[in-house]
């Protein structure tokens, strides 16, 4: 464990005293993105004398974060320690003492040659001493622990190390007496060096700024990298069954198939004809995760009564039995014998069951050609298929420096004052990262850098900030429930809106919607860089389908996609919750937008006004044309008449003029292109002027908690229907905003491609007779179905990759 003494008066402390809080109104809040100027990668690092106290300039691969310097102490082992004179044994442990900070290893019972292999990290900013002491003691059951020996280090003589240098080799040091005047029996192996957060020992070290944490909380404050489990779609095609005999032989059964895997339960429709050889030919799709720990249970049941089903046969199958399919080619079907399901079977009946068994015909496969959706399709961070054999080469690299946060609000009370123990989680693709927890600080500095391979630029990275409520200090839960990490805020960044090879350093507002309104919880400071590896691959990827081919060859229906996404999200939350330290369920659900499909009057209004903003351009054009027709401006009307006559006489100029016009608009808008990534927009989200009753409805449970049964039924039905309408309206708005983004430079690559395409099209169409263009166009759209592909066209794929303002929606 690590302990810390009370600091002297005037010494810097991390716990902030919180008085009565007055939250400003939404009009006074600053919800905008702010550009920052951090000292990244050692820029402007002072050139000073060599040694740790004076400072030194280093080169580091961590070029998107501010360098933070730490004194690392690795306590490896000891040998030949002197035993106690009373017990003739030794229970040694080590204290690492630096100023007011004191780290302690666990004690090893009855060993004179103990091994610890523990690392301690002391932040340079908080050190108040120039001498490091490593003290070896013998733990006693009663009284004070015996002093064995110590080793002292002058911090001016500590060597420095910055990766990719090899790790510093530990050395043996002879122990000295308490005053350092003579040697004593025993040696200790240590490695002491000064490094940065880029050191490999950083994540496993016990940090001095987490001195107040004890017990299991020590593991919950460390930074970790997680990987989502590999998810598969399991497709069960129930074809038919034979010799299905009900218990009542005087009636023909109404048979259906029920399949269960873990908590997922699906049923086929009841066979339309009453028979002992039913036919269904129906697909049931589940979500499975590697390693396959669960089994598939298939039961054939008879609908005896509307409220009662009778099991006629059952079989349990391990998932490792099934074939993994990478494309749309069918797999071989198989017959499986069903076990008779019942109690009190006689031995003779068991023998007869082996001879005359019911059978079911199934075609089961693990679908590797699909991408298993575990997050909202609007903010998807990964679109690769499950099977690794189908992956393409990465087209870029995303580097994110999580610098810190500013102005966080108190999230809980400790010792009578507000406090926040913040950590940040970032999710992109299958890789999740979690920074270390900074205790009791409203402006934490993490300065941790992470890297992801990019396979598709039209994806979104999500970062969330949370308050750690599992520090081993006996945090109390509310209302008898387990303690939950509180959400502070979330940031989304769409990669296609980033220019390649440029470093974006911004302070992103952390906005959260509460039942009493929107609140700014602080700001998250990030440094982001997207590096493109190949321009040719980038051009190629913009013409490819968003999802793997299987999604278009054998698509799922909308309800199926939502159900499968919920199951996938639950599996990911369970698996990540079993890691050490766990990434808890409330964190995973918040990052994956578990409640994005729920009804919200506020979001419905926001989507409606998004559509109205799109139609406003058409209305303006109509008003302008009406003014031309009414000769409000004679000069404009005359010019329009001349242009109209020219286009009538020379129809071949219509399309070239149109594309040239869009090309010129794109060049003109380049001057006004966005200089920063998108952020949460409270006005777009309709969050600043929302009615309290609408917020109460948005935060209501589903089903509703209203007391009257009739009101509850009508209320739930209204919310369900309105939720679908909300989704449709949002999709319409998204499509329209993608048209606007063609020439807005929100996605610089897409706009560049379209501007170049417009120019090329203008040149080609100027030189091509219009009759040829019309004939080729007509023949193309009237071509035979044999020459058509089930996959979307290249223009359709390009359009679907364009960004919309969904990234800025709360």
N, C-alpha and C positions, 0 to 999 in steps of 0.2 A: 504494500500500500504506500501511498504518498501522503505525507502530512505537511502542514505549513504552520509556522508560528505566527502569532499576532504581529502585524506590521507596526513599525514605528510611526509616530505622527509625521505626516507629510509624505509618507511613502505612497506610491501609486497603488490603487486598489481597483479591482475589476467590478466589484459589486456597487451598483448605483443606488443611491437613496431615492426612493420614489415618494413624493408627496401627493396631495390631492391632484387628480388628473382632470384637466379640462380639455375635451376634444373639440377642436375647431370645427366649424361647419364645413360642408362640402364646398361652398364657394371659396373658402380660404385655403383648401387643400391644393397642393401642387401634384396633379396627376400626370404630368408630362415626363417624357424621357429626357434625361440630362446627360450631356457628354462630359466625360471626366478625362483627366490627364494623369494617370498613375505612372509611377516610375517602374516600368516593366523591364524585365530581363536584365537588371543591373544597370539600366541607363542612368547616367548622372551619378553613378556610384562613386563615392569619394576615393581618390587615390591617396592612400596613407601608408604608414609604415607597416611592415609585415607583422603578423601576429593577430590574435583574436580580439584583444582589447582595442587595438587601434583601427581595425577594419581593413578590408582588402577587396579589390575588384576581382570578380570571378566570372568565368564563362559558364553558362548553364543551359541545359535544354529547356528549362522552365522560363521561357522568354515571354509568357503572357501573364505572369504574376510578379508581384513585388517580392524580392528576396527577403526571406526571414531566416535569421541565423540562430542556430541552436548549438548548445554544448551537449554532445552525446557521450554517454558513459555506458559501456557494455561490461557487465559483471559476468564473467564466464564461469570460473570455478576457483577453488582454493585447495591447497594441499598441506599436509603435515601441520595442521593446527594443534595447538596445545590443549589437552583436555582439562576439564575442571578438576581442581584438587579434591573437591568433596564427592563428586559423582563419578569421577574417572571417565567421564564421557563428554561429548561436545555436541550441542545443538546450535550450530552456527547460523547466523544471518548477517546481511551486509546493510549498512546505512550509507547512502550517498548524500552528503551534506554540502550545500552550496548556499551560503548566506542564510536566509530565513527558510529556505526550502530543504526538505529532508525526504528522500525516497528510501524505501525499505523493501528488501527482498523477503520472500517467505523463508522460514527457518527449516533446516534439514535436521531431522532427529538422529542423534547418535552417529555422526559421521565427521571424521577429521579431514576427509577429502571430498567436500560437497561440490555439487554443480548447480548453478542457477541459470545462466545464459539469459539474463534479462537486460533490457536496454532502457535507459532513462534519458530524457531530453529536457534541457533547461533553456528557456527562451532568453536570448541575449538582452532583450529590452527590460527584463525583470530581475536581472542579477545585480546584487549589491555587494558582492565580495570578489576578490581576485584570487582566492584560494579554494580549491575543490578538495574535500576530504572524503575518503572512502574508508569507512570504519567497519571492522569485523567484530561481532559480539557473539556471546554465548547466551542463549535464552535460558532463563531460570524460571522454574515454576513459582517460586516465592522470592520476593525481594527484587533488587535491581539486577539487570543482566550484566554478566561479566564482560569486561573489556579485554579483547584478545590482541588487537593491533590495528594499525591504520596505515594509509598511504596518502600523502598530500601532493597536489599538483598546483603549480603556478600557472594561471590561465594565460599568461603571456608566452609560455613555452608550449602550449597545446598546439599540435599540428592541425592543419586544415585539410579538408578533403571535399571535393565536389565531383559527383558522377560526371563522366563515365570512369573516373579513377577507380581502381580496384579497392575493395574494402580494406580498411586498416587492420593489420594483423594484431591480435591481442598479445600482450607480453606478460611475463611473470615479474612481480614486484615483491621484494622482501618487506614484511610488515615491520613497522616501527612502533615504539612505545608511545604513550599518550602525549609526551612532550616533544617527540620527534628527535630525541637525543641519542637513541640507540636502537639497534635491530632486536627483534624478538623472533621467537619461533613461528614459522608459518610463512607461506607465500600465497599470493592471490594473482589470478590472471585477469588483466583488465585491458580495455581499449578505450582511449579517451581522444576524441577529436572534435573539431568544430566543423559544422556543415550547415546545409540549408534544408528546406523542406523537400528538396529533390533527392535526399538521401534515402536509400532503400530501408534503413532502419526507422524512418519517420513514422510509418503507419503502425508498426508494432511496438513503438516506444511508449512508456508511461510518461505523460507530459506533466511538467510542473504547473501548468495553468489549469490542470484538472486535479489539483491536490485535494479538493474537498470530496472527491468521489471515492466510494469504497465498495467492496463486495463485487457483485455482478455488474454494478454500474461502470466499473473500469472498462469492461469490454464494450459497453454501449456508447462510449464517447469516442471511439477510434474511427478513423476513416477506413472505408472498405469499398471494394468493387464487387458487384453482384452480376450474375448472368441469369437471365430468365430461362426457365426450363424449355427444352425443345418441344414444341406443341405439334400434334398431328390431328387431322380430322379422321375419325374412324367411321367409315360408311358401312352400315349393316343393311344389306338388301334382303328383306324377308320375301322369298319367292312363293313357297307353298309348303304344305305339310301333308302327311299321309297317316292314315289309321289313327286319327284323333278320336278316341272313344270317351264320351262323357260318363260320369258316374250313373246317371239315369239313362239307361239304354233305350228307353221308350221315346226319347226325343233327340232330334238332331241339334248339334251345338251351334252357338253363335260365337265363332272363334276369332280371336285377335292375338297378336304377338306383343309382349311387353319386354323391352330390353333395358337393362340397368347396368351402369358402370359408375361406381361410387355414389355420388349424390345425384347423378343425371339419370332420369327415367323418361323413356319415350315409349309410345304405343302406336301400333298401326291402327288403321280403321278396321272395323268388324267386317269380316267377309260378307259380301252382300247376299250370298246364298247359304242356307243352312246345309252343311255337308260335313262328312268326316275327312274329306280331302280338300281343305280350303285353299284358296289362291289369293295372294295379296299383291306381290311384286311392288313393294313399297320400300322406300329408302328411309333409314333412321341414321342420323349423323350425330356423333359425339365428339368431344374434345378429349384427347389423351396426351399425357406428358411423359417424356422419358426422364428417368427410367420407369418402365411400365410396372407400377406397383399394384394397380387394381385389375380386377378381372371382369369379364363381360358375362352377365347372367341373362340368359334367354329363357323366357317362360311362355308357354302357350296356354291361354286362359279362355274360359267359356263364360259368356255373359248370361248367367243364370237368372239374374234379377237386376233391374236398373241400379240397385244399391249393393249388389254382391256379385263377385266374380269367383269362379272356381278354377284352380290351377290344374291343367291336364298333363303337363309335362314341363321338364326343366332341364337345362344344361348350363354348366359353368365353363367358360373358355378363357385361357390366358391370352393376353394380347400378343405375346411373342409367337403365337401360332399363325398369325395372319400375314399375308403378303403385303409388302410395301410397294405401292404403285406410284410411278413418276409421271404418267401421262393418262390419256383418256382410254387407253386400250383396256377392254374388260378382263377381269381376273376370273379364274376358274371357280365355279360354284361347287359346293360340297353338301352332302347329306350328313346330318348329325342325328344320332339316336337320342331320344328324350327319355329322361328318367321319370318313372311314375312317381308322382308327388302325392303322398298321403301318409297316414299314420296307421299302425296296426297291420302292416302287410304280413301275410303268412309266407312261409318259405316256399310253398308251392307257387304262390303268386309271383314271387321273385324269379323263380325259374321260368315261369311263363312270360314274364316281362322281358327276359333276355331273348326268348325265342320270338315273341310277337311285340316288338317295341314300336312305339310311334316315332316318326321321323319328321325332321324339318329340313327344308332345302334353303340354304343361305349362301349368299355371296358377300364376303367380308374382306375389306381391304383398308390399309392405312394409307391415306391420301397424302403423298409427298409433293404433289404438284400445286397445292394450294398454299396461300399464306394465311395462317391462322390469325385472325384479327383479335387482338386483346385490348385495343384502344380505339377511340373514336376515329372513324375514317377521315374526319375533317382535320385531325391533328396527328395523323399517322406518322410514325418515325421509321417504319420498316415495311417494305413491300416485297421482300424476297420469299420464294417458296420454302417449304419446310425442308425438302431434300437438298442437302449441300451440293449434290452433283449438278443441280440446276442453277447455281449461283453464277453471276457474272463477275468480272474483275471490278474492284472498286474504282470509282471515277474521281475520288477526291478524299481529302482528310479534313476533319473538323477538329479544331483545337479550342477548348474552352478553359479560360482561367477564371476560377471562382474567387474573386478578390476578397469580398466581404460584404457586409450590410451596414446600413446607416439608419439611425432613428427608429429602431425597433421599439414596439410598445411592450410594456410588461404583460406577460402571459399568465403568470401565477404568483401566488404570495408565498414568501419564505421568510421566516423570522420577522413577520409583521411588515414586510416591505415587498414591493413588486420586483420580479426578476424574470429574466429570459435566458434559457440555455439553448442557443440556436445551433442548428446544423442545416446543411443544404443537401438536397437530393437532385440529381440530374438523370434523365432517362432518354436514351436514344437507341433505337433498335433493341437488341437483346441485352445490352450493357446498361446497368444501373450503377451509379457512383454515389457515395455518401461521404461527405466531408466529416472531419472530426467535430465534436461538439465543443463550442466555446462557452464556458460557464459564466453565468452572471454578468453578461455584457450586452448592452444595447447597440453597440457598434462593433460586432465581431469581425476579426480579420482571419480569413481562412488561407488565402493565397495558395490554393491547390489547383493544379492543372491536369486536365484529362484530355484524352484523344480518342476519336472514333473514326473508323473507316466509313466512307460514304459510298453507297451504291446507287443512290438516287437523290438528286438535289432537291426534288419537290417533296421534301419531308420536313418534319418539325421536331425540334428538340425542346423538351419540357424541363424546367427547373422549378423546384419548390423549396420553400424554407419552412422549417418546423421547429417547434419547441420540444426539447427532450424531457419527457416525464418519467424516465426509467434510469435514474442515476443511482439507485441502490440506497437512497436516503429515506426509504419508507414512504414514498409519495402515496397520498391517500386518494382513493377513487371516490367518485361521486355517485350517489344513488345505488351503491352496491355493485357497480360495474368496475371492470379493470381500468387502470390508468391508461389514457390515450394520449399520444403525441399530438399537440395542437397545431393546426395549420396556420401559418403566418401569411403566406401568399405564394403566388405562382407566376411564372414567366414563360411565355412560348416564343420561340424564334424560328421562323420558316427559313430554311437554308437558301432557297431560291431567291430570296430578297437580299442576299448578301453578295457583294462584289468579291470576286476571287482575289486572294493574296492581300486583302486589306484587313487591318486589325480594327475592330469596333470596340471602343471602350465607352460604355454607357452605364448610367445608374438607372435601373429599371424600377418603377414604382411597384410595390407589392400591394395589390388591391384585393380586398375580400369583401364579399357581400354578406352582411349580417341581417338578422330580422329587423333591425332598426335602421338599415341603410348601408350604403357603401362606405368603407373605411380604408384609409391608407395605413398599412401596418408598418411601413418602413420602405427602404430602398435596397435593392440587390445590385451590387457592383460587379460587372462582368467584363471580361476581355475575350472576344470571339474572333476567330480567323478561319475562313474556309479556303482551302487550297485545292485548286483543280489540277488533276494529274494529266489530263489529255483533253484538248478542245474537241477532237474528233469524237471521242466517246461521249462528251457532253452533248454535242449536236445529235448524236445517235440516240441517246437516252430520251431526248425530248420527243422523239417520234414513236416511242415504245408504249405499250399499254401500261397503265398504272399498276395493275395487279398481274400475277402470273396467268398463263393461257387458260388454265383449268377454270378460272373464275368466269370466263366467257364461253368456254365450250360446254361446261356443265354448271351453270350458275345456280346459286342459292336464292330462295325468295327472301324478301325483306325481313319477315318475322323470324325466319331461320337464322339469318345473319345476326340479328340482335340477340337471340337466345344463345347462339354459339359464342358470341363475344362475351356475354355475361359469364358463361361457364369458363371460358378461357381466362378471363380476369380473375375469377375465383381461384382457379388452379394456380395462377401466377402468385396471387397473394398468399396462398397457403405455403407454396414452396419457398418463397422468399422469407416468409415468417419463420421458417425452420433453420435459416442460416444463423451464423454466430458472428457478430450480433445480428439479431433479426431486423429485417426491413418490414415494419409492422403493417397490418392489414389496412389501417386507416390512412397510412402514407401511400400505399400502392393504389388504393381506391381513389384517392384525391389526384394522384398523378395520372391515372388512366381515365378520369372523368366518368366515374361510375354512374352519376346521376344526370348525364347530359341529355338523356331522352325524356326526362320528366317534364310535365306541363309547367309552363311559367308564362303568366300574362305579360310580364316585363319583356321576356325574350320574344314573345309573339309580336309585341309592339315594335321592338327593335327591328325584327325581320320585315315587318310591314313598312316601316319608314326607310329601310334599305331599298326596298322595291320602289317606293315613291321617289327616292333620290335618283334611281335609274331612269324612271319615266320623266323626271324633270327635264332631262336633256331633250327628249322627244317633244315634250310640251313646248320647250323653248324654241326648237326648230319650227314647230307648227306656228307659233306666234310670229316668228321671223318671216315665215313664208306668207302668213296672212298680211303682214305689213308690206311685203313686196307686192302682193296682189292689190292692195289698197293704195299703193303709191305713197306710203308715208314718207319714204325717202326716194325722190325721183331718180337720183343718180344710181342708187342701188338697184332700183327696178329696171332701169335701162340696161345696166350691166348684166343682170340676170337674164333679160330677154335676149341680149346678144349671145351670151353663153349657151342658152337654150337652142337658139337657131344654129349655132356652130355644131353642137352635138347632134342636132337632127340631121344636118347636112353631112356630117362626118361621124357616124356612130362608132367608128373604130377608135375614137378618142375617149370614149366614155370610161372604159376600164383602166387604160393607162393613166388618165387624169385622176381617177379615184385612188389608185395605188400610189401615184406620185403625191397626191394630197396627203394620204396617210403617212407616207415617208417623210414629208416635210413637217407634219404635225409631230411625228416621233422625234425628229431632230430638234424641233422647237421645244418640246417638253423635256428634252435631255438636260436643258439648263435648270429645270425645276425638279429634277428627279429626287426622290427621297435620299437623304444622306444618312439615315439611321434605320435600324430594323424596326418592324412594327411593334406596338406595345398595346396593353389593355386600354381600351378607349371607353371611358364611362359614359360619354355622350352617345356614342354609337350603340352601346349596350343598354341605353335607356335606364341607367342606374342612378342618376343624380336626382331625377324628379319622379321616381316611382312612388305610388301611393302605398301607405303602410298596410292597407288591407290586401293589396296585391303581393306584398312581401310576405305577409302572414300566410297567404295561399301558397306561395312558392316554397316556403319552409315547412309547410304542413306535411305530415307523414302520408305515405301511400300504402294501404288505403287510409282515407281520412280519419281523423280522430273526432270528428263531429259526433254529438251524442245521439241524434235522431236517426233511426234506421233508414227512413225514406230519403232524408237529405243525404245520407251517406251513399246510398245507391246512385242517386242522380248526380251527386257531386263526382263520384269516381268515374261514372260513365262520361260525364262532360270532360273531365281531365284527360281521359284516355283518348277520346276523339280529338280534342283540341291539341293534344300532343302530336298526333299524326299531321294535323293541319300545319302546326308550327314547323315540323320537319320539311314539309313540302314547300312552304313559303320560304324557309331558309335556303333550300336547294335552288329555288328560282332566283333568289337574290344572289346566290353564289355564282350561278351561270352568268348573270348580267354583269357582275363585278369583274368576271374574268375577261369579258369583252373590253371593259375599261382598262384593264391592266395590260392590254396588248401594246399600247403606246405610252404608258405612264411611267415606264422604267422602274416599277416596283420590283419586277424580276428583271435585272439588267441583261441576263443572257437571253431570256425569251424575247424581250423587246429588241435586242440586237439582232436575233435571228429573224424576227418579223420585219424589222426595218430593212435588212439586207434582202429578204425575200420580196418585199414590196418594190424595192428598187430593181431587182432582177426581173420581177414580173412586169414592171413598167417598161423596161427595155425590150423584153421579149414580145410583149403585146403591142408595143409600138411597131415592131417589125413584122408582125404576123397578121395576115388578113383576118378580119372578124368572122368571115364565113367559116374559115378553117377552125377557129377557136370555138365557134358555136357548134360546128359539127362534131368535133372531138369531145366537147363537154357533154353534148346530148348522147353520143354513143357510149360514153363512159357511164353515165347514170342509167342508161337503158340496157346495160350489158346483161348477158345471160347469167342465171344463178350459179352456173358452173365456174364462172370467172369471178365470183364473189367470195370473200373470206368472212368467216364468222367473227374474226377479230376486228376491232375498231380500226378505222382508217387513220393514217398519219396525222391529217389535220385535226381529227377528233381527239387523238392522243395528246397532241400539242396543246389543244384548247383545255383539256382536263387538267393539265399540269400547271396552268396559269394560276397565280395566287389570287385569292379573294380576301375580303376583310374579315373572314371567319377567325383568322389568327388574333384579331384584336377584340374579339368578343369575350365578355366575361361569362 
